[in-house]
Amino acid sequence: MKRLFAGLAASLLLWVQPVAAQSILRDAETEAMFDDMSRPLILAAGLSPNTVRIVLINDDSINAFTAGGQTVYVHSGLIQAADNANQVQGVIAHELGHVADGHVILQDSGAKPALAIQILSMVLGVAAIAAGSPEAGAGILSAGTTAAQGKFLAYSRVQESTADATGLKFLREAGISGKGMLTFFKKLQSQEYAYGLKNIDPFAQSHPLSGERIVTLAADVIASPSYNTRPDPALEERFKRVKAKLLGYVADPKTTLNIYPEEDQSVYAHYARAYAWHKSGYPEKADAESSALLKAAPHDPYFLEIQGQILLEAGKPHQALGPLREATELSRNSPLIATTFGHALIATEDKANYPEAITVLRQAVARDDDNPFAWYQLGTVYEASGDQPRALLASAEQASLTGDLRNAAYRARGALQGLPANSVDWIRAQDIALSAQNEMDDDPKTYKKRR
């Protein structure tokens, strides 16, 4: 009976927990765009822009979700499917509705009734089997599973409708048109029609059908004072650039070249092809595309970034220093761009560049400590400079971020041996060692204690 209950609970958890195993894509230009397009919505939601994050996930499905806390995850497929920045703002507003309404926290309220139904059917089904009616028992178990799932999905649809209404409220209060929300639902509705509405059971969906959502929201969207507010042309331009570079990065190069053939000399085409050629191992072609971008805008930090990245990864770190240094300065020391600049300084293998690399990378992790690659580079330059204790501390930070708790604790304890007692770095190493050890002690099956 315990074994059956455990299996039941696990199956229900599959319904209520979003799958977030996809890889995260980090890009300075994209994150800056997300910050700016979401800021007025975050403020309208009564939240702080300093605590809400919009994170890009490498997944070609059209989706976005929240998984607790104040982080909104947006799939790369949604960016590719969106026609404009306003549609993405509509999606972000909806997800912020989930955050503000506490839906992830309240999800347990929807799971408990469903779980109760399935437990009752399990008890009755097992009793029927024990009484000599295996077919009847199996039928009860199956019906219970269906009823429990239906109960939870109905609860989920209510939450989605509520998030739509709350998101529209945020759009209105932020002075942003809700047209994007409606047109994106219409785009989803077209996909439903393509699939065939007859093949879609509305009661087996976690979201209301798009047509229902359009009907529910249309009047309020049109009545909003911001309905005819013109979109910000600068934000729209940034969205088109991000969409193009994202396609070049995640799509097969053939797909990118079909959408942006070489006769297309637009900025978006050069951007997409620069990433496509770079990813597929054609540095000369990639460099030509980045040069075309810089000819159009010589001091654009993101164009300078891609040129520097291409040169660095083509084995030309000395040539990469100029564009990456300028990109770092023009982007106001963007941590992601600064990390690439620090990497280039290290890659020159010139010890004269190491002090600058340490300075650049320390500033990068101070502004964004959630970047394992930056910590790795900082550890590398500390080790190359002969500062073993701080090299160990940086690698402990990296291990902690990547979930390697045993290595984090081991390296942090090693750093403690060489750092000045009670210094800022010594205290941080102590925090990592204690935190990692506590987590391992709480899960002894996964982390066996060292003898």
C-alpha positions as CSV (number, residue, x, y, z in Angstrom):
1,M,0.0,0.0,0.0
2,K,2.8,2.4,0.8
3,R,4.4,1.6,-2.5
4,L,1.2,2.3,-4.4
5,F,0.8,5.6,-2.5
6,A,4.3,6.7,-3.3
7,G,3.7,6.0,-7.0
8,L,0.5,8.0,-6.9
9,A,2.1,11.0,-5.3
10,A,4.9,11.0,-7.8
11,S,2.5,10.9,-10.7
12,L,0.6,13.8,-9.3
13,L,3.8,15.8,-8.9
14,L,4.3,15.5,-12.6
15,W,1.2,17.5,-13.1
16,V,2.0,20.3,-10.7
17,Q,5.7,20.9,-11.3
18,P,6.9,22.5,-14.5
19,V,9.8,20.9,-16.2
20,A,12.8,23.3,-16.1
21,A,15.6,21.0,-17.2
22,Q,16.3,23.0,-20.3
23,S,19.5,25.0,-20.6
24,I,19.5,28.8,-19.8
25,L,20.6,31.2,-22.5
26,R,22.4,34.3,-21.3
27,D,23.0,37.3,-23.5
28,A,23.7,40.8,-22.4
29,E,21.6,42.5,-25.1
30,T,18.6,40.1,-24.6
31,E,18.7,40.5,-20.8
32,A,18.9,44.3,-21.1
33,M,15.8,44.3,-23.5
34,F,13.9,42.0,-21.0
35,D,14.8,44.4,-18.2
36,D,13.5,47.4,-20.0
37,M,10.4,45.9,-21.5
38,S,9.3,44.3,-18.2
39,R,10.2,47.2,-15.8
40,P,6.9,49.1,-16.1
41,L,5.0,45.9,-15.7
42,I,6.9,44.8,-12.7
43,L,6.3,48.2,-11.0
44,A,2.6,47.9,-11.9
45,A,2.5,44.6,-10.2
46,G,3.9,46.2,-7.0
47,L,7.2,44.2,-7.3
48,S,10.8,45.4,-7.4
49,P,12.7,45.3,-10.7
50,N,15.7,44.3,-8.6
51,T,14.2,41.0,-7.5
52,V,12.2,39.9,-10.6
53,R,14.2,38.1,-13.3
54,I,13.2,37.3,-16.9
55,V,15.2,34.3,-18.0
56,L,15.6,32.9,-21.5
57,I,15.3,29.1,-21.9
58,N,16.7,27.2,-24.9
59,D,13.6,25.5,-26.0
60,D,11.8,25.8,-29.3
61,S,8.3,25.3,-27.9
62,I,6.1,28.4,-27.5
63,N,5.9,28.7,-23.8
64,A,6.7,30.7,-20.7
65,F,6.2,29.8,-17.0
66,T,7.0,30.7,-13.4
67,A,8.3,28.0,-11.0
68,G,8.3,29.8,-7.7
69,G,9.9,32.9,-6.5
70,Q,9.9,36.0,-8.8
71,T,11.5,34.5,-12.0
72,V,9.7,34.3,-15.3
73,Y,11.1,31.8,-17.8
74,V,10.6,32.5,-21.5
75,H,11.3,29.9,-24.1
76,S,13.4,30.8,-27.1
77,G,10.6,29.4,-29.3
78,L,8.2,32.0,-27.9
79,I,10.6,34.8,-29.0
80,Q,10.8,33.3,-32.5
81,A,7.0,33.0,-32.7
82,A,6.3,36.5,-31.5
83,D,5.7,39.2,-34.1
84,N,6.7,42.2,-32.0
85,A,7.8,43.3,-28.6
86,N,4.3,44.1,-27.4
87,Q,3.3,40.4,-27.7
88,V,6.2,39.4,-25.5
89,Q,5.1,42.1,-23.0
90,G,1.7,40.5,-23.0
91,V,3.2,37.1,-22.1
92,I,5.4,38.6,-19.4
93,A,2.4,40.5,-17.9
94,H,0.5,37.2,-17.8
95,E,3.3,35.4,-16.0
96,L,3.7,38.3,-13.6
97,G,0.0,37.8,-12.9
98,H,0.9,34.3,-11.7
99,V,3.7,35.7,-9.5
100,A,1.6,38.5,-8.0
101,D,-1.4,36.2,-7.4
102,G,0.8,33.6,-5.7
103,H,-0.3,30.8,-8.0
104,V,2.8,28.7,-7.5
105,I,2.5,28.9,-3.8
106,L,-1.3,28.1,-4.0
107,Q,-0.8,25.2,-6.4
108,D,-1.0,22.9,-3.4
109,S,-4.6,23.9,-3.0
110,G,-5.4,22.5,-6.4
111,A,-3.3,19.4,-5.9
112,K,-4.8,18.3,-2.6
113,P,-8.4,17.7,-3.8
114,A,-7.1,15.8,-6.8
115,L,-4.9,13.7,-4.6
116,A,-7.8,13.0,-2.3
117,I,-9.9,11.7,-5.2
118,Q,-7.1,9.5,-6.4
119,I,-6.4,8.1,-2.9
120,L,-10.0,7.2,-2.4
121,S,-10.2,5.5,-5.8
122,M,-7.0,3.6,-5.0
123,V,-8.4,2.4,-1.7
124,L,-11.6,1.2,-3.4
125,G,-9.7,-0.3,-6.3
126,V,-7.3,-2.3,-4.1
127,A,-10.3,-3.5,-2.0
128,A,-12.1,-4.7,-5.1
129,I,-8.9,-6.5,-6.3
130,A,-8.5,-8.1,-2.9
131,A,-12.2,-9.2,-3.0
132,G,-11.5,-11.1,-6.2
133,S,-12.6,-8.6,-8.8
134,P,-9.3,-7.5,-10.5
135,E,-11.1,-6.0,-13.6
136,A,-13.4,-3.9,-11.5
137,G,-10.5,-2.8,-9.3
138,A,-8.5,-1.8,-12.3
139,G,-11.5,0.2,-13.6
140,I,-11.9,2.0,-10.4
141,L,-8.2,2.9,-10.3
142,S,-8.3,4.2,-13.9
143,A,-11.4,6.2,-13.3
144,G,-9.9,7.7,-10.2
145,T,-6.8,8.8,-12.0
146,T,-8.9,10.4,-14.8
147,A,-11.1,12.2,-12.2
148,A,-8.2,13.4,-10.2
149,Q,-6.4,14.8,-13.3
150,G,-9.6,16.5,-14.4
151,K,-10.0,18.1,-11.0
152,F,-6.4,19.5,-11.1
153,L,-6.7,20.7,-14.7
154,A,-9.9,22.5,-13.9
155,Y,-8.1,24.3,-11.1
156,S,-5.2,25.1,-13.4
157,R,-7.5,26.7,-16.0
158,V,-9.0,29.0,-13.4
159,Q,-5.5,30.1,-12.4
160,E,-4.6,30.8,-16.1
161,S,-7.8,32.9,-16.6
162,T,-7.0,34.8,-13.4
163,A,-3.5,35.5,-14.6
164,D,-4.8,36.8,-17.9
165,A,-7.0,39.3,-16.1
166,T,-4.3,40.3,-13.7
167,G,-1.7,40.6,-16.5
168,L,-4.1,42.8,-18.5
169,K,-4.5,45.0,-15.3
170,F,-0.7,45.4,-15.2
171,L,-0.6,46.4,-18.9
172,R,-3.3,49.0,-18.4
173,E,-1.6,50.5,-15.3
174,A,1.8,50.5,-17.1
175,G,0.3,52.4,-20.0
176,I,1.1,49.5,-22.4
177,S,-1.4,48.3,-25.0
178,G,-3.0,44.9,-24.5
179,K,-3.1,44.4,-28.3
180,G,-0.1,42.2,-28.1
181,M,-1.7,39.9,-25.6
182,L,-4.8,39.5,-27.9
183,T,-2.8,39.0,-31.1
184,F,-0.6,36.4,-29.5
185,F,-3.6,34.5,-28.3
186,K,-4.9,34.7,-31.9
187,K,-1.6,33.2,-33.1
188,L,-2.0,30.4,-30.6
189,Q,-5.6,29.9,-31.8
190,S,-4.4,29.6,-35.4
191,Q,-2.2,26.7,-34.2
192,E,-5.1,25.1,-32.5
193,Y,-7.1,25.3,-35.7
194,A,-4.2,23.8,-37.6
195,Y,-4.1,20.9,-35.2
196,G,-7.8,20.5,-35.5
197,L,-10.1,21.7,-32.7
198,K,-12.1,18.5,-32.9
199,N,-8.9,16.7,-31.7
200,I,-8.6,19.0,-28.6
201,D,-10.5,18.1,-25.5
202,P,-10.9,21.5,-23.6
203,F,-11.3,19.7,-20.3
204,A,-8.0,17.9,-20.7
205,Q,-6.0,21.2,-21.1
206,S,-4.2,23.0,-18.4
207,H,-5.1,26.4,-20.1
208,P,-8.4,27.6,-21.5
209,L,-8.6,27.4,-25.3
210,S,-7.2,30.5,-26.9
211,G,-10.6,31.4,-28.4
212,E,-12.2,31.5,-25.0
213,R,-9.4,33.7,-23.7
214,I,-9.8,36.1,-26.6
215,V,-13.6,36.4,-26.0
216,T,-13.1,36.9,-22.2
217,L,-10.4,39.6,-22.6
218,A,-11.3,41.5,-25.8
219,A,-13.7,44.0,-24.4
220,D,-11.4,45.0,-21.5
221,V,-8.4,45.2,-23.8
222,I,-10.3,47.5,-26.3
223,A,-11.7,49.6,-23.4
224,S,-8.2,50.3,-21.9
225,P,-7.0,53.9,-22.3
226,S,-3.7,52.5,-23.6
227,Y,-5.2,50.3,-26.3
228,N,-4.1,52.7,-29.1
229,T,-0.8,53.6,-27.5
230,R,1.9,53.3,-30.1
231,P,4.7,50.9,-29.3
232,D,8.1,52.3,-28.5
233,P,10.0,52.1,-31.9
234,A,13.4,51.8,-30.1
235,L,12.1,48.8,-28.1
236,E,10.7,47.3,-31.3
237,E,14.1,47.7,-33.1
238,R,15.8,46.0,-30.1
239,F,13.3,43.1,-30.3
240,K,14.0,42.6,-34.0
241,R,17.7,42.5,-33.4
242,V,17.4,40.0,-30.5
243,K,15.1,37.8,-32.5
244,A,17.5,37.7,-35.4
245,K,20.6,37.0,-33.3
246,L,18.7,34.3,-31.3
247,L,17.7,32.6,-34.5
248,G,21.3,32.6,-35.6
249,Y,22.5,31.1,-32.4
250,V,19.9,28.4,-31.8
251,A,18.7,27.4,-35.3
252,D,20.5,25.1,-37.8
253,P,22.6,27.4,-40.0
254,K,20.7,26.2,-43.1
255,T,17.5,27.5,-41.5
256,T,19.1,30.8,-40.7
257,L,20.4,31.2,-44.2
258,N,17.0,30.4,-45.7
259,I,15.3,33.1,-43.6
260,Y,18.2,35.6,-44.0
261,P,19.9,34.8,-47.4
262,E,23.2,36.4,-48.2
263,E,21.6,38.9,-50.6
264,D,19.7,40.3,-47.5
265,Q,21.9,43.2,-46.3
266,S,19.8,44.3,-43.4
267,V,21.2,44.7,-39.9
268,Y,19.1,41.8,-38.8
269,A,20.4,39.5,-41.5
270,H,24.0,40.4,-40.8
271,Y,23.4,39.7,-37.1
272,A,21.7,36.3,-37.6
273,R,24.4,35.2,-40.1
274,A,27.2,36.3,-37.9
275,Y,26.0,33.9,-35.1
276,A,25.2,31.2,-37.6
277,W,28.6,31.3,-39.3
278,H,30.4,31.5,-36.0
279,K,28.5,28.6,-34.5
280,S,29.1,26.4,-37.5
281,G,32.8,27.1,-37.6
282,Y,33.3,29.7,-40.4
283,P,35.2,32.5,-38.5
284,E,36.1,34.4,-41.7
285,K,32.4,34.6,-42.8
286,A,31.3,35.4,-39.3
287,D,33.9,38.2,-39.0
288,A,32.8,39.6,-42.3
289,E,29.2,39.8,-41.0
290,S,30.3,41.5,-37.8
291,S,32.4,44.0,-39.8
292,A,29.3,44.8,-41.8
293,L,27.4,45.5,-38.5
294,L,30.2,47.7,-37.2
295,K,30.3,49.6,-40.5
296,A,26.6,50.5,-39.9
297,A,27.1,51.3,-36.2
298,P,30.8,51.5,-35.2
299,H,30.2,52.0,-31.5
300,D,27.4,49.6,-30.8
301,P,28.5,47.6,-27.8
302,Y,26.7,44.4,-28.9
303,F,28.2,44.5,-32.4
304,L,31.6,45.0,-30.8
305,E,30.9,42.1,-28.5
306,I,30.2,39.6,-31.3
307,Q,33.3,40.8,-33.2
308,G,35.4,40.3,-30.1
309,Q,33.9,36.9,-29.4
310,I,34.5,35.7,-32.9
311,L,38.1,36.8,-32.8
312,L,38.7,35.3,-29.3
313,E,37.2,31.9,-30.3
314,A,39.2,32.0,-33.5
315,G,42.3,32.0,-31.5
316,K,43.1,35.7,-31.8
317,P,42.7,37.0,-28.2
318,H,45.1,39.9,-28.7
319,Q,42.9,41.2,-31.6
320,A,39.8,40.7,-29.5
321,L,40.9,43.0,-26.7
322,G,40.1,46.2,-28.5
323,P,36.5,45.5,-29.4
324,L,35.8,43.8,-26.1
325,R,37.3,46.6,-24.0
326,E,35.2,49.1,-25.9
327,A,32.1,46.9,-25.6
328,T,32.5,46.6,-21.9
329,E,32.9,50.4,-21.5
330,L,30.0,51.3,-23.8
331,S,27.7,48.7,-22.1
332,R,28.4,50.3,-18.7
333,N,30.4,47.2,-17.6
334,S,27.8,44.6,-18.5
335,P,28.9,41.6,-16.4
336,L,28.4,39.2,-19.3
337,I,30.4,41.3,-21.7
338,A,33.0,42.0,-19.1
339,T,33.4,38.3,-18.5
340,T,34.2,37.7,-22.1
341,F,36.7,40.6,-22.0
342,G,38.3,39.0,-18.9
343,H,38.5,35.7,-20.7
344,A,40.3,37.4,-23.6
345,L,42.8,39.0,-21.3
346,I,43.6,35.6,-19.8
347,A,43.8,33.9,-23.2
348,T,46.6,36.2,-24.3
349,E,48.8,34.3,-21.8
350,D,50.5,37.6,-21.1
351,K,51.1,38.0,-17.4
352,A,51.0,41.8,-17.8
353,N,47.2,41.4,-18.6
354,Y,46.4,39.4,-15.5
355,P,45.9,42.3,-13.0
356,E,43.4,43.9,-15.4
357,A,41.6,40.6,-15.9
358,I,41.3,40.2,-12.1
359,T,39.8,43.7,-11.7
360,V,37.4,43.2,-14.6
361,L,36.2,39.8,-13.5
362,R,35.9,40.8,-9.8
363,Q,33.6,43.6,-10.9
364,A,31.7,41.2,-13.1
365,V,30.9,38.7,-10.3
366,A,30.2,41.6,-7.9
367,R,27.4,42.7,-10.2
368,D,26.3,39.2,-11.3
369,D,27.4,36.4,-8.9
370,D,25.1,33.9,-10.7
371,N,27.5,33.2,-13.6
372,P,29.6,30.0,-13.2
373,F,31.8,30.9,-16.2
374,A,32.8,34.2,-14.7
375,W,33.9,32.4,-11.5
376,Y,35.8,29.8,-13.5
377,Q,37.7,32.6,-15.4
378,L,38.4,34.4,-12.1
379,G,39.7,31.2,-10.6
380,T,41.9,30.6,-13.7
381,V,43.5,34.0,-13.5
382,Y,44.1,33.8,-9.7
383,E,45.8,30.5,-10.2
384,A,47.9,31.8,-13.1
385,S,48.9,34.7,-10.8
386,G,49.9,32.4,-8.0
387,D,47.0,33.3,-5.6
388,Q,46.0,29.8,-4.8
389,P,43.6,30.6,-1.9
390,R,41.5,32.9,-4.0
391,A,41.7,30.5,-6.9
392,L,40.1,27.9,-4.6
393,L,37.5,30.4,-3.4
394,A,36.5,31.2,-7.0
395,S,36.2,27.5,-7.9
396,A,34.2,26.9,-4.7
397,E,31.8,29.6,-5.9
398,Q,31.6,27.9,-9.3
399,A,31.0,24.5,-7.8
400,S,28.3,25.9,-5.5
401,L,26.4,27.4,-8.4
402,T,26.5,24.2,-10.4
403,G,25.3,22.1,-7.5
404,D,28.6,20.3,-6.9
405,L,28.3,20.6,-3.1
406,R,31.1,18.2,-2.2
407,N,33.6,20.1,-4.4
408,A,32.3,23.4,-3.1
409,A,32.9,22.5,0.5
410,Y,36.3,20.9,-0.2
411,R,37.6,23.9,-2.1
412,A,36.1,26.5,0.3
413,R,37.8,24.7,3.2
414,G,41.1,24.8,1.3
415,A,40.7,28.5,0.7
416,L,40.1,29.1,4.4
417,Q,43.6,27.8,5.1
418,G,45.3,30.5,3.1
419,L,43.1,33.6,3.4
420,P,43.5,36.2,6.1
421,A,41.3,35.3,9.0
422,N,38.0,37.3,9.2
423,S,38.7,39.0,5.8
424,V,35.8,39.4,3.4
425,D,37.0,36.5,1.2
426,W,37.6,34.3,4.4
427,I,34.1,34.9,5.6
428,R,32.7,34.1,2.2
429,A,34.7,30.8,2.0
430,Q,33.4,29.9,5.5
431,D,29.8,30.6,4.4
432,I,30.2,28.3,1.3
433,A,31.8,25.5,3.3
434,L,29.1,25.6,6.0
435,S,26.2,25.9,3.6
436,A,27.4,23.1,1.3
437,Q,28.1,20.8,4.3
438,N,24.6,21.5,5.8
439,E,22.9,20.6,2.5
440,M,24.9,17.4,2.3
441,D,24.1,16.5,5.9
442,D,20.4,17.1,5.1
443,D,20.6,14.6,2.2
444,P,23.0,11.8,3.5
445,K,21.8,9.3,0.9
446,T,23.1,11.5,-2.0
447,Y,26.1,12.8,-0.2
448,K,27.8,10.2,1.9
449,K,29.9,11.7,4.7
450,R,33.6,11.8,4.3
451,R,35.4,9.4,6.6
